[in-house]
Amino acid sequence: MNDYQIEMNLSQSRKQKPAFDNLQFGRNFTDHMFIMDYTEGKGWHDPRIVPYQPITLDPSATIFHYGQTVFEGLKAYQTKDEQILLFRPNKNMERLNRSSARLCMPQIDEELALYGLKQLINVERDWVPNLEGTSLYIRPFIISTEAHLGVSPSLTYQFIIILCPVGAYYKEGINPVKIAVETEYVRAVRGGTGNAKTAGNYASSLKAQEVAGKSGYSQVLWLDGKENKYIEEVGSMNVFFKIDGEVITPELNGSILDGITRDSIILLLKHWNIPVKERKISIEEIYQASKEGKLEEAFGTGTAAVISPIGELFWKEKLLVNNGETGSLSKKLYETLTGIQNGSLVDPFGWRVLV
Ligand SMILES: *Cc1c(COP(=O)(O)O)cnc(C)c1O
């Protein structure tokens, strides 16, 4: 189907694997990584799989000073019969290119990136954990590497994919979190980089997270940067509300990240004939719905947790959602989506990609 040439330089030694029943997120990396280079005028070149290792950059490299970088996050799952599945990985490569375009970074060949990822996972098959809820987390990213302090797009880049086995997000069943509505800090603004998966968005979100954490909340609910009124996201996840039988999620407005889990949930709800709307929704509307007893469920969505139910919201006062318990729709969405991802349920949408 393709004639991509990926150079293989495999490691002479293999690491001791961590126990798959006690994995910490993002701490144990596999034996190899995929890497390719970009040089202005030449394009992307030298795709290769090499031993996992530190990268050496000039201290003046643009990435360190101006943060010209983008990333992705997706997972590979091992099925009961030892197949390895990816979930809509083409969407991640497309989004990586959209993020890059926003940051004045070069486009990658999405097919080559996916081919390289599959080759890498093939080399690391033993690293894909097989216990319930576990997966291999995949982190593709691009960094700007030119040694130059001038503020302009870098002329050189590296595209890298690293892998790490991760444990079940929920160890004792899916459980709800407490969320504080953020009224001081904002995550993104219209015209900014909110819809790009780029490091700066995360760096600027840490403060609100820290403040909320000190008051016992696990994440913040972000409001829009202009009027501080409309809901955007929760932590680094998209957000959904079920009000009076209808599911609502903020419409993509340029400052909200276009989540693949979000998209999959909208398609699933439509498939089930459950009313779902993408529209502006204010925190006042949520508050009123809660007061009238119509706020039935709320949950965040993203690759890491898939569904993260919200049990409590703080805005003006403490608002309980579904008595602080996981709602039935949240549970059903979680079970269905994870079942499609890990191969235990049928995949009516053709979302799975076999490695
Ligand atoms: C990655 C991300 C999400 C979730 O996207 P998925 O594709 O569902 O993992 C949501 N919000 C932000 C800010 C993100 O960076």
The ligand as an ORCA input file, in Angstrom:
! r2SCAN-3c Opt
* xyz 0 1
  C      -6.680     16.704     24.312
  C      -7.680     17.635     24.885
  C      -9.040     17.305     25.025
  C      -9.599     15.935     24.718
  O      -9.366     15.510     23.435
  P      -9.484     13.951     23.084
  O      -9.175     13.906     21.641
  O     -10.871     13.558     23.400
  O      -8.489     13.255     23.935
  C      -9.911     18.267     25.498
  N      -9.478     19.489     25.868
  C      -8.181     19.833     25.780
  C      -7.764     21.191     26.190
  C      -7.247     18.922     25.287
  O      -5.958     19.285     25.199
*
